[in-house]
């Protein structure tokens, strides 16, 4: 059993590596532009250029799939089954067929891999940083709390209000305009003023805030709303669809899981003798959090990262399937499945669905492996 489980983990890691390579080298694998051409004694790389120059195929090296994700041709190329050749012209074989607009399914899946992994990885990086930081800090200061003076309190409330209701929404509706950069500068100044206000108002009375209770109330409020409904509601807020909007939405909804687990793990580690010894030796709170607590909670966080990446990929596929949140010209697995949901072109559902299933299954196998190791060590 152990040998088969270990082989399953190795195979899952290999699958993830293949997905990553496909995402990185996708433009070289599927592109209507030649990869390399030798014309008039000079070498060119058309796939790196914005224009598509007419070249002789005999003097060029073509991609494995000589079609781009947006290459359309409805004249005899639409709705071709896997392994078919275009009915007109000298086109190359469509290994996984085409959709109703004649777009190659294999090219769409390859370029869709980059979108899915980009959204999954970047959103989890942001959720990990935000959630883990807040969870560790809330647990660490749960006993003594955080003492702030009246100026810090005003700055905190002003920063949250200003940042939440002006900076973010101005960014959403207008993009990175001059007003957004000015708002960012104001937030930066408020942050610096917050940290130096202790020296400005040394004799001012301070008020203690329990960040642990505050964090748990926020998490409870977030968990009271179904994630998919919040995700659909947030998509209506963004005027211009983009990949970064999806990353932002998944981050907003997903950081609470990291915060909850980081808080629980930190509370358990706080009872250890080496944390008490570090405090007695006078180590700073930041050093204790980063050098003594964070490495010990990372095994649990790695498990959560794997599950979160698979969840983010599934969320992106769901949004794409519904046809919202992303630009129309962006090809994703979810959009391909939506175009074939009438099952007249079964390959548009089966192949993207298999791609989603395989990567999620691989991530879950890796996560379960780390989880079993944590339980064995305990």
DOMIPA-334804 format. One record per residue (C-alpha): residue number from 1; residue in three letters; x, y, z. Coordinates in steps of 0.5 Angstrom, whole numbers. Layout:
! residues N
SEGU   pos   code      xx      yy      zz
SEGU   NUM    ALA       X       Y       Z
...
END
This chain:
! residues 378
SEGU   pos   code      xx      yy      zz
SEGU     1    UNK       0       0       0
SEGU     2    UNK       6       5       2
SEGU     3    UNK       9       3      -5
SEGU     4    UNK       3       5      -9
SEGU     5    UNK       1      11      -5
SEGU     6    UNK       8      14      -6
SEGU     7    UNK       8      12     -14
SEGU     8    UNK       2      16     -14
SEGU     9    UNK       5      22     -11
SEGU    10    UNK      11      22     -16
SEGU    11    UNK       6      21     -21
SEGU    12    UNK       2      27     -19
SEGU    13    UNK       8      31     -18
SEGU    14    UNK      10      29     -25
SEGU    15    UNK       3      31     -28
SEGU    16    UNK       4      38     -24
SEGU    17    UNK      10      39     -27
SEGU    18    UNK       8      37     -34
SEGU    19    UNK       2      42     -33
SEGU    20    UNK       7      48     -31
SEGU    21    UNK      11      46     -37
SEGU    22    UNK       5      47     -42
SEGU    23    UNK       3      53     -39
SEGU    24    UNK      10      56     -40
SEGU    25    UNK      12      54     -47
SEGU    26    UNK       4      54     -49
SEGU    27    UNK       6      59     -55
SEGU    28    UNK      11      55     -57
SEGU    29    UNK       7      49     -57
SEGU    30    UNK       1      52     -61
SEGU    31    UNK       1      58     -65
SEGU    32    UNK      -1      59     -72
SEGU    33    UNK       6      63     -73
SEGU    34    UNK      12      59     -75
SEGU    35    UNK      17      58     -69
SEGU    36    UNK      23      59     -74
SEGU    37    UNK      24      61     -81
SEGU    38    UNK      30      62     -85
SEGU    39    UNK      29      67     -90
SEGU    40    UNK      34      71     -95
SEGU    41    UNK      39      68     -91
SEGU    42    UNK      37      71     -84
SEGU    43    UNK      33      68     -78
SEGU    44    UNK      27      70     -76
SEGU    45    UNK      22      68     -70
SEGU    46    UNK      15      70     -72
SEGU    47    UNK      12      67     -66
SEGU    48    UNK      15      73     -62
SEGU    49    UNK      12      78     -67
SEGU    50    UNK       6      82     -67
SEGU    51    UNK       5      81     -74
SEGU    52    UNK       4      75     -78
SEGU    53    UNK       8      75     -84
SEGU    54    UNK       7      70     -90
SEGU    55    UNK      12      65     -90
SEGU    56    UNK      14      59     -94
SEGU    57    UNK      13      53     -89
SEGU    58    UNK      19      49     -92
SEGU    59    UNK      23      54     -90
SEGU    60    UNK      20      55     -83
SEGU    61    UNK      19      50     -77
SEGU    62    UNK      12      50     -75
SEGU    63    UNK       9      49     -68
SEGU    64    UNK       7      42     -66
SEGU    65    UNK       0      45     -66
SEGU    66    UNK       0      50     -72
SEGU    67    UNK      -6      54     -70
SEGU    68    UNK      -7      59     -65
SEGU    69    UNK     -13      59     -59
SEGU    70    UNK     -17      65     -63
SEGU    71    UNK     -15      62     -70
SEGU    72    UNK     -22      61     -73
SEGU    73    UNK     -25      59     -80
SEGU    74    UNK     -32      57     -81
SEGU    75    UNK     -31      55     -88
SEGU    76    UNK     -31      47     -87
SEGU    77    UNK     -27      48     -81
SEGU    78    UNK     -32      48     -76
SEGU    79    UNK     -35      43     -71
SEGU    80    UNK     -29      38     -73
SEGU    81    UNK     -29      31     -69
SEGU    82    UNK     -22      29     -66
SEGU    83    UNK     -17      27     -71
SEGU    84    UNK     -20      31     -77
SEGU    85    UNK     -17      35     -83
SEGU    86    UNK     -20      41     -85
SEGU    87    UNK     -25      40     -91
SEGU    88    UNK     -22      45     -95
SEGU    89    UNK     -15      47     -96
SEGU    90    UNK      -8      44     -94
SEGU    91    UNK      -9      45     -87
SEGU    92    UNK      -6      41     -81
SEGU    93    UNK     -10      36     -77
SEGU    94    UNK     -14      38     -71
SEGU    95    UNK     -12      33     -66
SEGU    96    UNK     -18      34     -61
SEGU    97    UNK     -23      37     -66
SEGU    98    UNK     -25      44     -67
SEGU    99    UNK     -31      48     -64
SEGU   100    UNK     -37      52     -68
SEGU   101    UNK     -32      57     -70
SEGU   102    UNK     -27      53     -73
SEGU   103    UNK     -22      54     -67
SEGU   104    UNK     -17      48     -65
SEGU   105    UNK     -19      45     -59
SEGU   106    UNK     -12      43     -57
SEGU   107    UNK      -9      50     -58
SEGU   108    UNK     -15      52     -53
SEGU   109    UNK     -13      47     -48
SEGU   110    UNK      -6      49     -48
SEGU   111    UNK      -7      56     -48
SEGU   112    UNK     -12      55     -42
SEGU   113    UNK      -7      52     -38
SEGU   114    UNK      -4      58     -37
SEGU   115    UNK     -10      62     -35
SEGU   116    UNK     -12      57     -30
SEGU   117    UNK      -5      56     -27
SEGU   118    UNK      -4      63     -27
SEGU   119    UNK     -10      65     -23
SEGU   120    UNK      -9      59     -19
SEGU   121    UNK      -2      60     -17
SEGU   122    UNK      -3      68     -16
SEGU   123    UNK      -9      68     -12
SEGU   124    UNK      -6      63      -7
SEGU   125    UNK       0      66      -6
SEGU   126    UNK      -4      73      -4
SEGU   127    UNK      -9      69       0
SEGU   128    UNK      -3      65       4
SEGU   129    UNK       1      72       5
SEGU   130    UNK      -6      75       7
SEGU   131    UNK      -9      70      11
SEGU   132    UNK      -3      67      14
SEGU   133    UNK       0      74      17
SEGU   134    UNK      -7      75      20
SEGU   135    UNK      -8      69      23
SEGU   136    UNK      -1      68      26
SEGU   137    UNK      -1      76      29
SEGU   138    UNK      -8      75      32
SEGU   139    UNK      -6      68      35
SEGU   140    UNK       0      71      38
SEGU   141    UNK      -3      77      41
SEGU   142    UNK      -9      74      43
SEGU   143    UNK      -7      74      50
SEGU   144    UNK      -4      81      51
SEGU   145    UNK      -8      84      45
SEGU   146    UNK      -5      90      41
SEGU   147    UNK      -4      97      45
SEGU   148    UNK      -6     103      40
SEGU   149    UNK      -7     110      42
SEGU   150    UNK     -12     115      40
SEGU   151    UNK      -8     117      34
SEGU   152    UNK      -7     110      31
SEGU   153    UNK     -14     108      32
SEGU   154    UNK     -16     114      28
SEGU   155    UNK     -11     112      23
SEGU   156    UNK     -13     105      23
SEGU   157    UNK     -21     107      22
SEGU   158    UNK     -19     112      16
SEGU   159    UNK     -14     107      13
SEGU   160    UNK     -19     102      12
SEGU   161    UNK     -25     106      10
SEGU   162    UNK     -21     110       5
SEGU   163    UNK     -17     104       2
SEGU   164    UNK     -24     100       2
SEGU   165    UNK     -29     105      -1
SEGU   166    UNK     -24     109      -5
SEGU   167    UNK     -18     106      -7
SEGU   168    UNK     -20      99      -9
SEGU   169    UNK     -27     101     -12
SEGU   170    UNK     -23     107     -16
SEGU   171    UNK     -18     102     -18
SEGU   172    UNK     -24      97     -21
SEGU   173    UNK     -28     102     -24
SEGU   174    UNK     -22     107     -27
SEGU   175    UNK     -16     103     -27
SEGU   176    UNK      -9     105     -25
SEGU   177    UNK     -11     113     -26
SEGU   178    UNK      -7     119     -23
SEGU   179    UNK     -12     119     -17
SEGU   180    UNK     -11     111     -16
SEGU   181    UNK      -4     113     -15
SEGU   182    UNK      -5     119     -10
SEGU   183    UNK     -10     115      -6
SEGU   184    UNK      -4     109      -6
SEGU   185    UNK       1     115      -3
SEGU   186    UNK      -4     117       2
SEGU   187    UNK      -5     110       5
SEGU   188    UNK       3     109       5
SEGU   189    UNK       3     116       9
SEGU   190    UNK      -2     114      14
SEGU   191    UNK       2     107      15
SEGU   192    UNK       8     110      16
SEGU   193    UNK       5     115      21
SEGU   194    UNK       1     109      24
SEGU   195    UNK       8     106      26
SEGU   196    UNK      11     113      28
SEGU   197    UNK       6     115      32
SEGU   198    UNK       8     111      38
SEGU   199    UNK      14     116      39
SEGU   200    UNK      10     122      37
SEGU   201    UNK       5     121      43
SEGU   202    UNK       9     117      48
SEGU   203    UNK       5     119      54
SEGU   204    UNK      -2     118      51
SEGU   205    UNK      -6     113      54
SEGU   206    UNK      -7     107      50
SEGU   207    UNK     -13     102      48
SEGU   208    UNK     -12      95      48
SEGU   209    UNK     -16      91      42
SEGU   210    UNK     -16      83      42
SEGU   211    UNK     -14      82      34
SEGU   212    UNK     -16      74      35
SEGU   213    UNK     -24      76      37
SEGU   214    UNK     -24      81      31
SEGU   215    UNK     -21      76      26
SEGU   216    UNK     -26      71      28
SEGU   217    UNK     -32      75      28
SEGU   218    UNK     -30      77      21
SEGU   219    UNK     -29      70      19
SEGU   220    UNK     -36      68      22
SEGU   221    UNK     -39      74      18
SEGU   222    UNK     -35      71      11
SEGU   223    UNK     -37      64      13
SEGU   224    UNK     -44      66      13
SEGU   225    UNK     -45      68       6
SEGU   226    UNK     -44      62       1
SEGU   227    UNK     -38      63      -3
SEGU   228    UNK     -41      62     -10
SEGU   229    UNK     -46      67      -9
SEGU   230    UNK     -41      72      -7
SEGU   231    UNK     -36      71     -13
SEGU   232    UNK     -42      72     -17
SEGU   233    UNK     -44      78     -14
SEGU   234    UNK     -37      81     -14
SEGU   235    UNK     -36      79     -22
SEGU   236    UNK     -42      85     -23
SEGU   237    UNK     -38      90     -19
SEGU   238    UNK     -32      90     -24
SEGU   239    UNK     -34      94     -30
SEGU   240    UNK     -28      91     -35
SEGU   241    UNK     -27      84     -34
SEGU   242    UNK     -20      81     -33
SEGU   243    UNK     -16      76     -30
SEGU   244    UNK     -13      80     -25
SEGU   245    UNK     -20      81     -23
SEGU   246    UNK     -21      74     -22
SEGU   247    UNK     -15      73     -18
SEGU   248    UNK     -17      79     -13
SEGU   249    UNK     -24      76     -12
SEGU   250    UNK     -21      69     -10
SEGU   251    UNK     -16      72      -6
SEGU   252    UNK     -22      76      -2
SEGU   253    UNK     -26      70      -1
SEGU   254    UNK     -20      65       0
SEGU   255    UNK     -16      68       5
SEGU   256    UNK     -20      67      11
SEGU   257    UNK     -19      59      11
SEGU   258    UNK     -11      61      11
SEGU   259    UNK     -12      65      17
SEGU   260    UNK     -17      60      21
SEGU   261    UNK     -12      55      20
SEGU   262    UNK      -6      59      21
SEGU   263    UNK      -9      62      28
SEGU   264    UNK     -10      55      30
SEGU   265    UNK      -3      52      29
SEGU   266    UNK       0      58      32
SEGU   267    UNK      -5      58      38
SEGU   268    UNK      -2      50      39
SEGU   269    UNK       5      52      38
SEGU   270    UNK       5      58      43
SEGU   271    UNK       4      53      49
SEGU   272    UNK      11      50      47
SEGU   273    UNK      17      51      51
SEGU   274    UNK      22      54      46
SEGU   275    UNK      17      60      45
SEGU   276    UNK      17      62      52
SEGU   277    UNK      24      61      52
SEGU   278    UNK      25      66      46
SEGU   279    UNK      20      71      50
SEGU   280    UNK      25      71      56
SEGU   281    UNK      31      72      52
SEGU   282    UNK      28      78      49
SEGU   283    UNK      27      76      42
SEGU   284    UNK      22      81      38
SEGU   285    UNK      15      79      36
SEGU   286    UNK      17      79      29
SEGU   287    UNK      23      74      30
SEGU   288    UNK      19      70      34
SEGU   289    UNK      13      69      29
SEGU   290    UNK      18      69      23
SEGU   291    UNK      23      64      25
SEGU   292    UNK      20      60      30
SEGU   293    UNK      13      60      29
SEGU   294    UNK      12      60      21
SEGU   295    UNK      17      54      20
SEGU   296    UNK      13      50      24
SEGU   297    UNK       6      51      21
SEGU   298    UNK       8      51      14
SEGU   299    UNK       7      43      13
SEGU   300    UNK       0      45      15
SEGU   301    UNK       0      51      10
SEGU   302    UNK       3      47       5
SEGU   303    UNK      -3      42       5
SEGU   304    UNK      -8      48       5
SEGU   305    UNK      -4      51      -1
SEGU   306    UNK      -5      45      -5
SEGU   307    UNK     -13      44      -4
SEGU   308    UNK     -13      52      -5
SEGU   309    UNK     -10      52     -12
SEGU   310    UNK     -15      46     -14
SEGU   311    UNK     -21      50     -11
SEGU   312    UNK     -18      57     -15
SEGU   313    UNK     -18      53     -21
SEGU   314    UNK     -25      50     -20
SEGU   315    UNK     -27      57     -19
SEGU   316    UNK     -24      60     -25
SEGU   317    UNK     -27      54     -29
SEGU   318    UNK     -34      55     -26
SEGU   319    UNK     -34      63     -27
SEGU   320    UNK     -31      62     -34
SEGU   321    UNK     -37      56     -36
SEGU   322    UNK     -42      62     -34
SEGU   323    UNK     -39      66     -39
SEGU   324    UNK     -37      72     -34
SEGU   325    UNK     -31      75     -30
SEGU   326    UNK     -26      74     -36
SEGU   327    UNK     -25      78     -43
SEGU   328    UNK     -29      75     -49
SEGU   329    UNK     -23      73     -53
SEGU   330    UNK     -19      69     -47
SEGU   331    UNK     -20      62     -48
SEGU   332    UNK     -21      58     -42
SEGU   333    UNK     -23      51     -40
SEGU   334    UNK     -29      53     -37
SEGU   335    UNK     -31      57     -44
SEGU   336    UNK     -30      51     -48
SEGU   337    UNK     -34      46     -44
SEGU   338    UNK     -40      52     -44
SEGU   339    UNK     -39      52     -52
SEGU   340    UNK     -40      44     -52
SEGU   341    UNK     -45      44     -46
SEGU   342    UNK     -51      42     -51
SEGU   343    UNK     -46      35     -53
SEGU   344    UNK     -47      36     -60
SEGU   345    UNK     -39      37     -60
SEGU   346    UNK     -38      32     -54
SEGU   347    UNK     -30      33     -55
SEGU   348    UNK     -31      40     -52
SEGU   349    UNK     -33      38     -46
SEGU   350    UNK     -29      31     -45
SEGU   351    UNK     -22      34     -46
SEGU   352    UNK     -23      40     -42
SEGU   353    UNK     -26      37     -37
SEGU   354    UNK     -21      31     -36
SEGU   355    UNK     -16      37     -36
SEGU   356    UNK     -19      40     -30
SEGU   357    UNK     -20      33     -27
SEGU   358    UNK     -13      31     -27
SEGU   359    UNK     -10      37     -24
SEGU   360    UNK     -15      37     -19
SEGU   361    UNK     -14      30     -17
SEGU   362    UNK      -6      31     -17
SEGU   363    UNK      -6      37     -13
SEGU   364    UNK     -11      33      -8
SEGU   365    UNK      -7      27      -8
SEGU   366    UNK       0      31      -6
SEGU   367    UNK      -4      35      -1
SEGU   368    UNK      -7      28       2
SEGU   369    UNK       0      25       2
SEGU   370    UNK       3      31       6
SEGU   371    UNK      -3      31      11
SEGU   372    UNK      -2      23      13
SEGU   373    UNK       5      25      14
SEGU   374    UNK       3      31      19
SEGU   375    UNK      -1      26      22
SEGU   376    UNK       4      20      23
SEGU   377    UNK       9      25      26
SEGU   378    UNK       4      27      31
END
